Every structure is written in C-alpha cells, then in structure tokens.
Amino acid sequence: MLILCVGCYSWRTIPAHEIPKRIEAGDKVRVTTTHGEQTVFDVKTIRPDSISGERGTFSLAEIKTLELYRFSVVKSSLAAGGYVLLLAVVSAAAAVAVVFG
C-alpha cells in the first residue's frame, strides 16, 4: 500500500498572481525561471514579491512557472480503491480454487 501512495503526490502549477496566497513556508516547490533554470526546494520565506528557500531567493518577476508538490486526495482514493479491488479479485480467485480445486 505504501508503494501505491507514492503516486498520491503530484506537481500542481500555481499561476504567478496566486503564488503569495497559495504557497506556505515548508512547501516543496519546483521553480522554472525566465532564463530556463529549474530548481526544486523547500520554501522558507514568502514575501509579496519573492520566495526564498535553501537554493536562494527568487523574485516573482523572474519565475516563469512555479509548481507545488502536494498530496492528491483523488489519486489517493483511486490508489486505495484499486488496491481493495485487487485484493477482492485475488481473494475470490483463491476461494474458487479451494472450492473447485
């Protein structure tokens, strides 16, 4: 089940005008700058015009895209449902094999 939950996290693109409102200290982000450089880091500080982390400070003006790494309830539900369905099928197959074996 733990392996299935790796897929429960995903990158979500945050529009530039929403960055100061949607990003929090401790969030894991992937920034692509207007120069094409890509950096992944944990956010330490958010200001109205910039975000900072262990990889430096980025002004909002130099951020082309910012993606937020977050837990996905939908993916988690689908993974759990798939796991339960798989267990049901395997259990049914084992029962049939025992009865008609």
Buried (B, 14 or more C-beta within 10 A) or exposed (E): EEEBBEEBEEBEEBEEEEBBEBBEEEBBBBBBBEEEEEBEBEBEEBEEEBBBBEEEEBEBEEBEBBBBBBEBEEBBEBBBEEBEEEEEEEEEEEEEEEEEE
